[in-house]
Every structure is written in structure tokens, then in C-alpha cells.
Amino acid sequence: MDAIDANFSKRVGELPTGASPLVLTPHGEHTLLTLFDAQAVSRHTDFAARELQSRGEAFYTIGSAGHESNAAVALALRPTDPALLHYRSGGFYAARASQVPGVSAADDILRGAMSSTADAISGGRHKVFGSVALGIIPQTSTIASHLPRAFGLAYAMDNPARRDIESPWLPDSVVVCSFGDASANHSTALGALTVTAYCTHRRLPLPLLYVCEDNGLGISTRSPAGWVANLLRSFPGVRYHRAEGTAPLDLMRTATDAVAYVRQERRPAILHLETVRFLGHAGSDAEIAYRSAREIERDHELDPLLATARALLDARVLTATQILERYEAARATVAASAARVPREYLRSAREVAEPLVHREPVEVARRAARSSADRSRVFRTRAPEDEGPLTLAQSINAALRDLLAAHPQALVLGEDVGRKGGVYGVTRGLLRSFGPDRVLDTVLDEQTVLGTALGAALAGFLPIPEIQYLAYLHNAEDQLRGEGATLRFFSNGQYENGMVVRVAGLAYQRGFGGHFHNDNSLAVLRDIPGLVLAVPSHPSSAPGLLRQCAGLALAEGRVCVVVEPIALYHQRDLHDGDGAWTAPYAPPAEWSADPSCELGRVRTVRQGDDLLILTFGNGVRMSVLAAGTLARAGIEATVVDLQWLAPLPVDEILRLAGRHSTVLVVDETRRSGGVSESVLAALVDGGYDGRIARVTSVDSFIPLGPAAQHVLLSEADIVRAAGAARRG
């Protein structure tokens, strides 16, 4: 830190004045001065954060030193252009702050690094580059995880359906997304860049500028010479620009040209910005362990602040003395910011979690009950309530039609959801009714499906993405865990990406299967803070659960996941020919009068005094069948569909358990990491003193064919477990 600081001051004093001055316009002079000031503020903010950390007052020191040339990119954009930034974007942040009155970059950055509750974006939860006033959407430090969201936002920006909705962004906005050279190798980055090229090939508008800040290192691993340039040039139809952080005037021209191209042509571009990294990867990184002292010192010659100082001197805008005075003025500004940061921190778990648990139940109910005034346009022959009993798949299809009709911002997207109508026909007919702008067939990449949804939500849409099979979700789970569910947390509720993710899942398919199509694990969804997980089991409740999730997404910005049991999609009977697994579709007039599907409510499907069975999904049907067998043996069971698996409806569980001496949890997921573990824990924690038992599937992947019956929970297993629980 001291070496970089001293080198700058020493070298500025030694810089010669060119014989022939550079000729700049007044605007060019002003921009160059603004660039230097932003770079200096960023540099001194990094220094201050390190100093504060040494005193135990700052807690995050991944700095931007050496990357300050990214400030030129900010100056080429408008402050209203949405930005999703790399974690070395201090220069960009400071430059954009200079464009918006009343915003102090040093205040914002240091308050985040110090975890102060005065932090304008996260409220003391994390140090992130984010600001509503600056149009900067906070991102986590997960490598490249924000690129699919950036693609989705750019894709939604020019979607014709945007004309009918409110959006926080101007119509001709450009989305900018920055990332590091090592991140360019990550599958998430490659997926986003590939789908960007794919959309360009299809001549779809995509106003997206990627900025790869290439310092040649991924922590300690070098990027091979020429590799990043060759990679970034390889995406067809995506215009490639290259610039050096040590050539500020050329960089500003290149950035301006790239932004103008993207804004005017509505086509994507990549700016490959060559930078240098000072101060190691982070505060804990001992760079000398993998780089020689000479190599580190040699990089000092590539200091972007020194390059901007040289340009100011060559253009006769400032003298060397004035440059140093300006540099020291930035130090004083940052020191004043550090001194006035309130040393106040979040004081309780409730305060920390507030953005994740904030509730607006009245508004949720209002949004969930909304219907279209012109349903006849969507249901051209008969409304679904006039169709007679529907299967689970049919009821979900009808609910999706109603959601798309009632909410012009709703989009259905996923693999094969449009022309084919979904693998199981659940989205059949939606494309014909609502068109390709609102029912989108995506590329075969779950990260892109969810990333598109995340970005579209930021543009004002209500995305309803589909993941074709539950096992496919694992390819992209970080888009929910690291991006979707964290946005409200890192922005203190100021940014939201509410959505309803539909996932076809769970087991018991006949004639088809294997573990990739019969996945019975929900663990990856149940431990994501703030995420809502619903599992419908019957066509009578599925539409209400979908509408409730839409209300949660719209009113509370919730990320909701609905896992739909594939084996029940087309099921009609409980017993042969009885039609018990179909149900009439409720008309809109009844939606607001039925609270049974509200978040935290359970559904009692059978009454009995001897035993309480708590279950969900396929377990509901199996438990009802098992209850019939138990009744013939003199044991009357109450069967309850939990419906909501995250958060669990604990109050309802305890209320119902209090009426029974025995509780059996029927869990079709695996014994380890399954739902039943949490249900039993809720009963114990809640003081339930009756007998508790559980029956689950086996800890195994699901094999193909008849062998699956050996590892999956069965009706007979439930009967045996119920009898054993009753005997104590």
C-alpha cells in the first residue's frame, strides 16, 4: 500500500512535459479530470479500508487498486444505465457517483466495508457495489454468477411486452456487466456469453455491454498470454473491443464507441480492458508467496492513475504540482468519510433477516386474487370452471392462463414450454394465446433460464420460469441461492427479483425414470433463506398455490419455487374410476374467499382421531390410500397436506399435533436431508409430547425400472409405520 502510494507521488514529480501538447476539447478536459478524481477517490478508499481493517473497524478488503481504469466505462454510460459490477469496480462506482448529485462514493464504499447500518445499499449486511440512486444492482462475490442475470435484464429491456408494464429503466438503456479474466473461464460466464451470441445470431435485440477486466491473475493462477483475448473474440456476432488501462484517452474513445454501438444498434459488445492488480487478491492474500518482488514492483509502472496523470500533464490541463494536490485532496475527502462513518451495527438476528422475512399479507392476497376482466379472450371456448373436473396438469395450465391474462408483466419461459407446450403438456396452448414475447422457449441451459428470469424481474416483469426436471435444477442452483434469494438481503429490500419457478419433479413416474428424471431430493431448496417452496398434491389446491406464489412475488419480491409432482400430473383416480384425483376449477369470484392456500396454511384431506399423518406431494395420495387400509384395521387417521415446505407451516403443525397422541411424518424424500427431519424438529422444539415417527424413502439414487420400488416410500411402508407408531 505504501509502495504504491509513494510510487505514484514520486513518478508524477518526475514526469516530463511533452514538447507538443495534446489538444483536448473543453469537454475532453473535463472528462479527463473527472476520470482522475474518480480514480483517486477509489484508490484512497482502498487504502482507507486496509487501514480501518488493521484497527478492527473494516471487514472486507477486496480492493479495486489497479482496476481504476474502469471509471472510464462509467463515464461513457449514463447514470441511468443499469450496472451489474465486478467486485473491483471502485473506480466505476466513484465515476458514476460524480454524475449524480448528493452521492458520495467514499461514504458508500466505506460504510459497506465497515458493515455500518448507515450503508445506503445493504444496511450493514455486506460490502457490495450497489445503489438505487446510481442504478447499480448489488451482486455477490460468486464468480460470474451475475452474468446470466445481466443477459436476462438486457433481453427483457427490448422485449415488446415491456410496453405494457412499468419499468424502472429508460427505454434506450444499456446494461453493463463487468467481470474478471479468470471468471471468463467459468461455466456460468460461458453460458451467458454463449446465449448472448445465440440471440445475436437470431437477430434479437440485446443492449448489453460486457466488460472483462483482465489483470492476468485469478488469485494466484495466471491467465495464459492471449487466451482471454482469443476467448472473448470467439463469440459470433458479439463485437469485440480492446483497451488498455494505461491509455486513458484511447480507453475513453473505445468505451464511448462501444456504448454508442450497443445503445444505437441494440446489439451486444465486449470490452476487453487490460488492467493490473495491486494489493493482492484481498487483505488476507500474501501476494509475495506466488509472485516475485520484482514482478510486483514492475506492475507499478502500469498504474492507471499514473497514466491519467501523464495525460493531464501532456494536455496541459494540470501541472505536476496540481495533480499531486488533487490526489491529496482525494485522500482528505476519503479520510473525512472514514471519520464520519457511524460505528453502528445490526443488533439482532431479526434486524439481519428483515429483508428476507418482511410480510405484506394483505397486498399478497389482493395480487393473488386478481383476475382478467376479459377472460373470454384467453379461454375462447369455455372457462376452466365450466370444463368439469380437471387433472393436476390441466388445473396448473388453467392457472397459468389466468396469471398471464391478469398480469401483463407475467412471462412463462423455459425449455420446450412454447411450441411443444412442455414435456408433460402443462404449458400447452399458452404460446398460441399470448405469443412468443410472453411465452419463451429458451436455450437448453438452466442457468440461462433462471438468469433470464432474474434479469426480467429487474425490468419489471413477473417471470414464471420452468425447470424441466428437478434434477436439472442442480446445474443452476446458485442462480437461486447466490443471486435470486440474496438480492433483497444485499440491497436491504431496495431491489427485488420476485418470481415463480415451476419445477417438474419428485418420483413415481411409470415407464420412465432413472435418477435424472425421478429426483426425490428437496434439500437444496429448503435451506435457502427467504425462498418459498410449495408442493401441490391435488388439482383442487394447485391453482391457489400458484396464485399465492404470484402474489408473494409481486407484493413481497419473493423468489418462490413450486415443485409439481410429475406422477400426479395426469392422475385421475384414487381408486379405479372414482375421479377422486380431479377437481373443478374455482371461478375468480371464489379466489379471495378461500384462504386454504395462503402461505403457512395446511390442507386437511381426511379426518380421524387415532393418528395424525403429516405429508406432502405424492405422499398425500399414498397416505389417503394407506388411511383406508388402516381404517379397516380400526385405526382412523387424519391426513394433512403440508403444501408449504419452506418456510414450514410450524404453527399449523403444532396446532394439529396437539389434537393427536401420535404423529407420523410421511416423507417421500430421502431419510437423510429430507423434509421429515425438520418436521420432527419442529414438533420437538414446539414441546409436543406425544409419540412421533417418520417413514421415508431410502438414501439412494433412484434406479430405472422395477428396482425403484426398493428405495421409494410405498403405501405398504406407511401402513406398517402407522401401526408401529400406534403401538408405541
C-alpha positions in Angstrom: 0.0 0.0 0.0 2.7 2.5 1.0 4.8 1.4 -2.0 2.0 2.1 -4.5 1.2 5.4 -2.8 4.8 6.5 -2.8 5.5 5.4 -6.3 2.6 7.5 -7.6 3.8 10.6 -5.9 7.4 10.1 -6.9 6.7 9.3 -10.5 4.3 12.3 -11.0 7.0 14.6 -9.9 9.4 13.0 -12.5 7.0 13.1 -15.5 8.3 15.2 -18.3 6.0 17.7 -20.1 5.6 16.7 -23.7 7.0 19.1 -26.3 3.7 19.2 -28.3 0.7 19.4 -26.0 -2.3 17.1 -26.5 -5.2 19.0 -27.8 -8.5 18.3 -26.0 -11.9 19.9 -26.2 -13.3 21.6 -23.0 -15.5 18.5 -22.7 -12.5 16.2 -23.1 -10.6 18.1 -20.4 -13.5 18.0 -18.0 -13.9 14.2 -18.6 -10.2 13.6 -18.1 -10.3 15.5 -14.8 -13.4 13.6 -13.7 -11.7 10.4 -14.6 -8.7 11.2 -12.5 -10.7 12.4 -9.5 -12.8 9.1 -9.5 -9.7 7.0 -9.8 -8.1 8.9 -6.9 -11.1 8.5 -4.7 -11.3 4.8 -5.4 -7.5 4.4 -4.7 -7.7 6.2 -1.4 -10.8 4.3 -0.4 -8.9 1.1 -0.8 -6.1 2.5 1.3 -8.5 3.6 4.0 -10.3 0.2 4.1 -7.0 -1.5 4.7 -6.1 0.9 7.5 -9.5 0.5 9.1 -9.2 -3.3 8.9 -5.9 -3.1 10.7 -7.8 -1.4 13.5 -10.6 -3.9 13.5 -13.1 -1.4 12.1 -13.4 -2.7 8.5 -14.2 -6.3 7.4 -13.9 -6.5 3.7 -10.9 -5.5 1.7 -11.1 -6.9 -1.8 -10.0 -3.7 -3.4 -10.0 -2.0 -6.8 -6.5 -0.8 -6.8 -5.0 -1.2 -10.3 -8.5 -1.5 -11.9 -9.4 2.2 -11.6 -9.4 2.5 -15.4 -13.0 1.0 -15.2 -14.0 4.6 -14.3 -13.8 5.4 -18.0 -16.5 2.9 -18.7 -18.9 4.6 -16.2 -18.2 8.0 -17.8 -19.1 6.6 -21.3 -22.5 5.4 -19.9 -25.4 7.3 -18.4 -26.0 7.0 -14.7 -29.5 5.6 -15.5 -28.0 2.6 -17.3 -28.3 -0.5 -15.1 -24.9 -1.8 -14.0 -24.0 -5.2 -12.5 -20.4 -4.9 -11.4 -17.3 -6.9 -10.7 -16.0 -6.6 -7.1 -13.1 -4.4 -8.3 -15.3 -1.7 -9.5 -14.5 1.2 -7.1 -13.4 3.4 -10.0 -16.6 2.8 -11.9 -18.7 3.5 -8.7 -16.8 6.7 -7.9 -17.2 8.0 -11.5 -20.9 7.2 -11.6 -21.3 8.9 -8.2 -19.7 12.0 -9.7 -22.6 12.1 -12.2 -25.4 12.1 -9.6 -25.7 15.0 -7.1 -25.7 14.1 -3.4 -23.9 10.8 -3.7 -20.5 10.3 -2.0 -18.7 7.2 -3.3 -16.3 7.2 -0.4 -19.2 7.3 2.1 -21.0 4.5 0.4 -18.0 2.2 -0.1 -16.5 2.7 3.4 -19.9 2.2 5.1 -20.2 -1.1 3.3 -16.7 -2.2 4.2 -17.3 -1.3 7.8 -20.7 -3.1 8.0 -22.3 0.1 9.3 -26.1 0.3 9.4 -25.7 3.6 7.6 -24.6 1.7 4.4 -27.0 3.0 1.8 -27.4 -0.3 0.0 -27.1 -3.3 2.3 -27.8 -1.6 5.6 -24.8 -3.2 7.2 -25.2 -6.7 5.8 -22.3 -6.9 3.3 -19.9 -4.7 1.3 -21.3 -4.7 -2.2 -21.2 -2.2 -5.1 -24.9 -1.2 -5.3 -27.0 1.9 -5.3 -30.6 2.7 -6.3 -29.6 6.3 -7.0 -26.8 5.1 -9.3 -28.7 2.3 -11.0 -26.1 -0.2 -9.7 -27.7 -3.6 -8.8 -25.7 -5.3 -6.0 -24.0 -8.5 -6.8 -22.4 -11.2 -4.6 -18.8 -12.2 -5.0 -19.7 -15.6 -6.5 -17.6 -15.9 -9.7 -19.5 -14.8 -12.8 -22.9 -15.6 -11.2 -24.3 -12.2 -12.2 -23.7 -12.6 -16.0 -26.9 -14.7 -16.6 -28.9 -12.0 -14.8 -27.3 -9.3 -16.9 -28.2 -11.2 -20.0 -31.8 -11.5 -18.7 -32.1 -7.8 -18.0 -30.8 -6.9 -21.4 -33.1 -9.4 -23.1 -36.1 -8.0 -21.2 -35.1 -4.4 -21.9 -36.3 -4.6 -25.6 -39.0 -7.3 -25.1 -42.1 -5.8 -26.9 -44.2 -6.9 -23.9 -42.3 -4.2 -21.8 -44.6 -1.6 -23.5 -47.4 -2.7 -21.3 -45.7 -2.6 -17.9 -44.0 -0.2 -15.6 -40.2 -0.5 -15.7 -37.5 1.4 -13.6 -35.2 1.8 -16.7 -35.4 4.1 -19.6 -36.3 2.6 -22.9 -32.9 3.1 -24.6 -30.9 1.9 -21.6 -27.7 -0.1 -22.0 -27.0 -2.9 -19.5 -23.3 -3.1 -18.4 -21.8 -6.1 -16.7 -18.2 -6.4 -15.6 -16.2 -9.4 -14.6 -12.6 -10.7 -14.3 -10.5 -12.6 -16.7 -10.4 -15.7 -14.5 -14.2 -15.6 -14.3 -14.4 -15.7 -18.1 -13.5 -19.4 -17.8 -16.4 -20.2 -15.5 -19.3 -22.2 -17.0 -21.7 -19.5 -15.8 -19.9 -16.9 -17.8 -19.5 -19.1 -20.8 -23.2 -19.9 -20.7 -24.2 -16.2 -20.6 -21.8 -15.3 -23.4 -23.0 -18.2 -25.5 -26.6 -17.3 -25.2 -25.7 -13.7 -26.0 -24.1 -14.9 -29.2 -27.2 -17.1 -29.8 -29.6 -14.2 -29.5 -27.4 -12.1 -31.8 -27.5 -14.9 -34.4 -31.3 -14.9 -34.2 -31.2 -11.1 -34.6 -32.9 -10.5 -31.3 -32.2 -7.1 -29.7 -29.8 -7.2 -26.8 -28.4 -3.9 -25.4 -25.6 -5.5 -23.3 -22.0 -4.4 -22.8 -19.8 -6.9 -21.1 -16.6 -5.6 -19.6 -13.8 -8.1 -18.9 -11.3 -6.5 -16.5 -8.2 -8.5 -17.3 -5.4 -8.3 -14.7 -3.9 -11.6 -15.8 -4.5 -13.3 -12.4 -7.2 -15.4 -10.8 -5.9 -15.1 -7.2 -2.6 -16.8 -7.8 -3.3 -18.6 -11.1 -2.1 -16.8 -14.3 -4.3 -16.4 -17.4 -2.2 -17.7 -20.3 -1.0 -15.0 -22.6 -3.5 -14.4 -25.4 -6.1 -16.8 -24.0 -8.6 -14.3 -22.7 -8.5 -12.2 -26.0 -9.0 -15.3 -28.1 -11.8 -16.5 -26.0 -13.7 -13.1 -25.9 -13.3 -12.8 -29.7 -14.8 -16.2 -30.3 -18.5 -15.4 -29.7 -20.0 -14.8 -33.1 -21.9 -11.6 -33.6 -20.7 -10.0 -30.4 -18.5 -7.1 -31.2 -15.1 -7.2 -29.5 -13.3 -4.0 -28.3 -9.9 -4.0 -26.6 -8.4 -1.2 -24.5 -5.5 -0.7 -22.1 -5.9 0.9 -18.7 -2.7 2.7 -19.2 -4.0 4.6 -22.2 -6.9 6.7 -20.8 -7.7 8.8 -23.9 -7.8 5.7 -26.1 -9.8 3.9 -23.5 -12.4 6.7 -23.2 -12.8 6.7 -27.0 -13.1 2.9 -27.2 -15.6 2.8 -24.3 -17.6 5.6 -25.9 -17.7 3.8 -29.2 -18.7 0.5 -27.6 -21.5 2.1 -25.6 -22.8 4.0 -28.7 -22.9 0.9 -30.7 -24.8 -1.1 -28.1 -27.2 1.8 -27.4 -28.0 2.5 -31.1 -27.8 -0.9 -32.6 -29.3 -2.8 -29.6 -26.6 -5.4 -30.1 -24.1 -6.7 -27.6 -20.4 -6.0 -27.3 -17.5 -7.0 -25.2 -14.9 -4.5 -23.9 -11.7 -6.3 -23.0 -10.0 -3.9 -20.6 -6.4 -4.8 -19.7 -5.7 -3.8 -16.1 -3.3 -4.6 -13.3 -3.9 -5.7 -9.7 -2.4 -4.0 -6.7 -2.5 -5.1 -3.1 -3.0 -8.8 -3.9 -6.3 -10.5 -4.3 -7.6 -9.3 -0.9 -6.4 -8.2 2.5 -5.5 -11.8 3.6 -3.6 -12.6 0.4 0.2 -12.7 0.7 1.0 -12.0 -2.9 4.7 -12.4 -2.3 4.0 -16.2 -1.9 3.5 -16.6 -5.6 4.9 -13.5 -7.3 8.4 -12.1 -7.1 9.1 -8.7 -5.6 10.5 -7.6 -8.9 7.4 -8.6 -10.7 5.1 -6.8 -8.3 7.3 -3.6 -8.5 7.3 -3.8 -12.3 3.5 -3.6 -12.2 3.7 -0.2 -10.6 4.6 1.2 -14.0 1.2 0.2 -15.2 -0.7 2.2 -12.6 -3.8 3.7 -14.3 -3.7 6.8 -12.0 -0.2 7.5 -13.3 -1.4 7.1 -16.9 -4.2 9.6 -16.3 -1.8 12.0 -14.6 0.5 11.7 -17.6 -2.4 12.5 -20.0 -3.4 15.6 -17.8 0.2 16.8 -17.9 0.6 16.2 -21.7 -2.6 18.1 -22.4 -1.5 21.0 -20.1 -4.7 20.6 -18.1 -2.8 20.4 -14.8 0.8 20.7 -13.7 2.5 18.0 -11.7 2.1 20.0 -8.6 -1.7 20.4 -9.2 -2.0 16.7 -9.9 -0.5 15.9 -6.6 -2.7 18.5 -4.8 -5.7 16.9 -6.4 -4.5 13.4 -5.4 -4.0 14.6 -1.8 -7.4 16.3 -1.8 -9.0 12.9 -2.6 -7.1 11.4 0.3 -8.5 14.1 2.6 -12.0 13.5 1.2 -11.8 9.8 1.9 -10.3 10.4 5.4 -13.3 12.7 6.3 -15.7 10.0 5.0 -14.0 7.3 7.2 -14.1 9.6 10.2 -17.9 10.2 9.9 -19.0 6.6 9.3 -21.4 5.7 12.1 -20.0 2.8 14.1 -23.4 1.3 14.4 -24.1 -2.3 13.5 -27.2 -4.6 13.2 -28.2 -5.5 16.7 -30.2 -8.7 16.4 -31.0 -11.7 14.2 -34.4 -10.2 13.4 -32.7 -7.0 12.1 -30.3 -9.0 9.9 -33.1 -11.2 8.4 -35.7 -8.4 8.0 -35.4 -8.1 4.2 -35.9 -11.9 3.9 -39.0 -12.2 6.1 -40.8 -8.9 5.5 -44.5 -9.6 5.0 -47.3 -7.8 3.2 -50.1 -10.4 3.5 -53.0 -8.0 2.6 -51.2 -7.0 -0.6 -50.3 -10.6 -1.4 -53.9 -11.6 -1.1 -55.0 -8.8 -3.4 -52.5 -9.7 -6.1 -53.2 -13.4 -5.8 -57.0 -12.9 -6.3 -56.6 -10.6 -9.3 -58.2 -11.9 -12.5 -58.6 -10.6 -16.0 -61.6 -8.6 -17.0 -61.6 -10.3 -20.4 -61.0 -14.0 -19.7 -63.0 -14.9 -22.8 -60.1 -13.8 -24.9 -57.9 -16.4 -23.2 -60.4 -19.1 -22.7 -62.0 -18.9 -26.2 -64.5 -21.8 -25.8 -65.2 -22.4 -22.2 -63.7 -21.1 -19.0 -61.9 -23.8 -17.0 -64.5 -23.6 -14.2 -67.0 -24.8 -16.9 -64.9 -27.7 -18.1 -65.7 -30.1 -15.3 -63.1 -31.8 -13.1 -59.5 -31.2 -14.2 -56.3 -33.1 -13.6 -53.4 -31.6 -11.8 -51.7 -30.7 -15.1 -54.9 -29.2 -16.5 -55.5 -27.2 -13.4 -52.0 -25.8 -13.5 -52.4 -24.9 -17.2 -55.6 -23.1 -16.4 -54.0 -21.2 -13.5 -51.1 -20.1 -15.8 -53.5 -18.8 -18.4 -55.3 -16.8 -15.7 -52.0 -15.4 -14.3 -50.8 -14.4 -17.8 -54.2 -12.8 -18.5 -54.4 -11.0 -15.2 -50.9 -9.8 -15.0 -49.5 -8.2 -18.2 -46.0 -8.4 -16.7 -46.1 -12.2 -16.4 -43.8 -14.2 -18.6 -43.6 -18.0 -18.9 -40.2 -19.2 -20.0 -38.2 -22.4 -20.2 -37.1 -25.3 -22.3 -39.9 -26.5 -24.6 -42.6 -24.5 -22.8 -43.8 -22.8 -26.0 -44.2 -24.7 -29.3 -44.3 -28.1 -27.6 -46.3 -27.0 -24.6 -43.9 -28.6 -22.1 -42.7 -32.2 -21.8 -46.0 -33.1 -20.0 -48.3 -30.7 -21.8 -48.6 -28.4 -18.8 -48.0 -25.2 -20.8 -49.8 -26.4 -23.9 -51.7 -23.6 -25.7 -50.1 -20.7 -23.9 -47.9 -19.7 -26.8 -50.9 -19.5 -29.1 -52.9 -17.4 -26.6 -50.1 -15.0 -25.5 -47.5 -15.0 -28.2 -43.7 -15.5 -28.2 -43.0 -12.3 -26.3 -44.6 -13.7 -23.2 -44.1 -17.5 -23.7 -40.5 -18.0 -24.4 -38.6 -21.1 -25.5 -35.1 -20.8 -24.1 -31.8 -22.5 -24.9 -31.0 -25.8 -23.2 -29.3 -24.3 -20.1 -30.9 -24.0 -16.7 -28.5 -21.2 -15.7 -29.8 -19.2 -18.6 -33.4 -20.0 -17.8 -33.1 -18.7 -14.2 -30.7 -15.9 -15.1 -33.2 -14.6 -17.8 -35.9 -14.7 -15.1 -33.7 -12.8 -12.6 -33.0 -10.1 -15.1 -36.5 -9.9 -16.4 -37.8 -9.4 -12.8 -35.4 -6.4 -12.5 -37.0 -5.0 -15.7 -40.5 -5.1 -14.1 -41.7 -8.5 -15.3 -43.2 -11.4 -13.2 -41.1 -14.3 -14.6 -42.6 -17.8 -14.3 -39.6 -20.0 -15.4 -39.9 -23.7 -15.8 -37.1 -26.2 -14.9 -37.9 -29.3 -16.9 -36.9 -31.8 -14.2 -35.9 -31.3 -10.6 -32.5 -33.0 -11.1 -31.8 -30.4 -13.8 -32.1 -27.6 -11.2 -28.7 -28.6 -9.7 -27.0 -27.3 -12.8 -28.1 -23.9 -11.9 -29.0 -23.8 -8.2 -26.6 -20.9 -7.5 -28.8 -18.7 -9.6 -31.4 -19.1 -6.8 -29.1 -19.4 -3.8 -26.4 -16.9 -4.7 -28.3 -14.4 -6.8 -32.1 -14.6 -6.6 -32.6 -15.1 -2.9 -29.8 -12.8 -1.9 -30.9 -9.6 -3.8 -33.3 -8.3 -1.2 -30.8 -9.2 1.6 -27.8 -7.3 0.0 -30.0 -4.4 -1.0 -32.0 -4.1 2.2 -35.1 -4.7 0.2 -34.5 -1.9 -2.3 -34.0 -4.3 -5.2 -36.2 -7.3 -5.8 -36.5 -10.1 -8.3 -39.8 -11.8 -7.4 -40.6 -14.8 -9.5 -42.4 -18.2 -9.5 -40.1 -21.0 -10.5 -42.0 -24.1 -11.6 -40.1 -27.4 -11.4 -41.4 -30.8 -12.6 -40.1 -33.2 -10.0 -40.3 -36.0 -7.4 -40.6 -39.7 -8.2 -43.1 -42.5 -9.1 -43.2 -42.0 -12.8 -44.3 -45.2 -14.5 -42.5 -46.4 -17.6 -39.9 -43.7 -17.4 -37.4 -42.6 -14.8 -33.9 -43.1 -13.5 -32.4 -40.6 -11.1 -32.2 -37.8 -13.6 -36.0 -37.8 -14.2 -37.1 -39.1 -10.8 -35.3 -36.9 -8.3 -36.8 -37.0 -4.8 -34.5 -34.6 -3.0 -35.7 -31.1 -2.0 -32.8 -30.3 0.4 -31.1 -27.8 -2.0 -34.3 -25.7 -2.0 -35.2 -25.9 1.7 -32.1 -24.3 3.2 -32.1 -21.1 1.1 -33.1 -18.2 3.4 -36.1 -16.3 2.2 -37.0 -18.7 -0.6 -40.6 -20.0 -0.6 -41.2 -23.7 -1.6 -44.6 -25.1 -2.3 -45.6 -28.6 -3.4 -49.1 -29.1 -4.7 -50.6 -32.6 -4.5 -54.1 -32.2 -5.9 -55.9 -30.1 -8.6 -58.2 -28.6 -6.0 -55.3 -26.7 -4.4 -52.6 -26.3 -7.1 -54.1 -23.2 -8.8 -54.4 -21.4 -5.4 -50.8 -22.2 -4.5 -49.6 -20.8 -7.9 -51.7 -17.7 -7.4 -50.4 -17.3 -3.9 -46.8 -17.6 -5.1 -47.5 -14.9 -7.8 -48.9 -12.7 -5.0 -45.8 -13.2 -2.9 -43.5 -12.5 -5.9 -45.4 -9.3 -6.8 -46.1 -7.9 -3.3 -43.0 -9.1 -1.4 -40.4 -9.7 -4.1 -40.2 -13.3 -3.0 -38.4 -16.0 -5.0 -40.9 -18.8 -5.0 -40.4 -22.4 -6.2 -43.3 -24.7 -7.0 -42.3 -28.4 -7.3 -45.0 -30.2 -9.2 -45.2 -34.0 -8.7 -44.9 -35.4 -12.2 -46.5 -38.7 -11.2 -49.7 -36.8 -10.3 -49.9 -34.6 -13.4 -52.4 -36.9 -15.2 -53.6 -39.0 -12.3 -57.5 -39.1 -12.2 -58.4 -41.7 -9.6 -57.7 -42.6 -6.1 -59.5 -46.0 -6.7 -60.2 -47.1 -10.2 -62.8 -44.9 -11.9 -63.7 -42.7 -8.9 -62.2 -39.5 -10.3 -61.0 -38.5 -6.8 -57.7 -37.0 -8.1 -59.5 -34.5 -10.3 -61.3 -31.3 -9.2 -63.4 -28.5 -10.6 -61.5 -25.2 -11.2 -62.7 -22.4 -8.9 -64.1 -19.3 -10.6 -62.4 -15.9 -9.9 -65.2 -14.9 -7.6 -64.2 -17.6 -5.1 -60.4 -17.0 -5.1 -60.3 -14.3 -2.4 -62.8 -16.2 -0.2 -60.6 -19.3 0.1 -57.7 -18.8 2.5 -56.7 -22.5 2.4 -53.7 -21.9 0.1 -52.2 -18.9 1.9 -48.6 -19.2 2.9 -48.4 -21.0 6.2 -51.7 -22.9 5.8 -52.1 -26.7 5.5 -54.9 -28.7 3.9 -56.6 -31.5 5.8 -57.7 -34.1 3.3 -59.0 -36.8 5.7 -60.2 -36.7 9.3 -59.5 -39.3 12.0 -58.9 -39.3 15.8 -56.3 -42.0 16.3 -53.3 -40.8 14.3 -52.1 -37.6 12.5 -50.2 -38.1 9.2 -48.3 -35.1 8.0 -47.2 -35.4 4.4 -47.0 -33.6 1.0 -46.8 -34.3 -2.7 -47.1 -37.9 -3.8 -47.2 -38.8 -0.1 -50.7 -37.3 0.1 -52.3 -39.8 -2.3 -50.3 -42.7 -0.8 -51.3 -41.6 2.7 -55.0 -41.4 1.8 -54.9 -44.9 0.4 -53.0 -46.1 3.4 -55.6 -44.4 5.7 -58.3 -46.5 4.1 -56.3 -49.7 4.8 -55.8 -48.5 8.4 -59.4 -47.7 8.9 -60.3 -51.3 8.0 -58.0 -52.3 10.8 -59.7 -49.9 13.2 -57.2 -47.0 13.1 -58.7 -43.7 11.9 -56.1 -41.3 10.6 -56.2 -37.6 9.9 -54.1 -36.9 6.7 -52.7 -33.4 6.3 -51.1 -31.9 3.2 -48.3 -29.6 4.4 -48.3 -27.7 1.0 -45.6 -25.3 2.1 -42.2 -26.9 2.7 -40.2 -23.6 3.1 -40.9 -22.0 5.4 -42.6 -24.9 7.1 -46.1 -24.1 8.5 -44.9 -24.8 12.0 -47.9 -23.1 13.8 -50.4 -25.3 11.9 -48.3 -28.4 12.5 -48.3 -27.8 16.3 -51.9 -26.9 16.3 -53.0 -30.1 14.7 -50.5 -32.2 16.5 -51.9 -31.0 19.8 -55.2 -32.8 19.0 -53.5 -36.2 18.5 -51.4 -38.5 20.7 -49.4 -39.9 17.7 -47.9 -38.2 14.7 -46.5 -40.0 11.7 -44.5 -37.9 9.1 -44.7 -39.5 5.7 -41.8 -38.2 3.6 -41.2 -39.3 0.0 -37.8 -37.6 0.0 -34.7 -39.3 1.4 -34.2 -40.2 5.0 -31.0 -38.0 5.3 -31.6 -34.4 4.5 -35.3 -35.0 3.9 -38.3 -32.9 4.9 -39.2 -35.2 7.8 -36.1 -34.2 9.8 -37.4 -30.6 10.0 -40.9 -31.6 10.8 -39.8 -33.7 13.7 -37.5 -31.0 14.9 -40.5 -28.5 14.8 -42.6 -30.9 16.9 -39.9 -31.4 19.5 -39.0 -27.7 19.6 -42.6 -26.8 20.0 -43.0 -29.0 23.0 -45.2 -31.8 21.5 -45.1 -34.7 24.0 -46.9 -37.4 22.0 -45.4 -40.3 20.0 -43.5 -39.2 16.9 -42.4 -41.4 14.0 -41.4 -41.0 10.4 -41.3 -43.1 7.3 -39.2 -42.0 4.3 -37.6 -43.2 1.1 -34.1 -44.8 1.2 -30.8 -42.8 1.0 -30.2 -43.8 -2.6 -30.4 -42.5 -6.2 -33.5 -43.8 -7.9 -32.8 -46.7 -10.3 -34.5 -47.3 -13.6 -37.4 -49.7 -13.9 -38.9 -52.0 -11.2 -35.9 -51.7 -8.9 -37.1 -48.2 -8.0 -39.7 -49.8 -5.7 -37.0 -50.9 -3.4 -35.8 -47.4 -2.5 -39.0 -45.4 -2.8 -41.6 -45.0 0.0 -44.7 -47.1 -0.6 -48.3 -47.3 0.7 -47.4 -50.5 2.5 -44.5 -48.8 4.2 -46.9 -46.1 5.5 -49.3 -48.8 6.8 -46.6 -50.6 8.6 -45.1 -47.4 10.1 -48.5 -46.2 11.2 -49.2 -49.5 13.0 -45.8 -49.4 14.7 -46.3 -45.8 15.8 -49.7 -46.6 17.3 -48.3 -49.5 19.3 -45.6 -47.2 20.6 
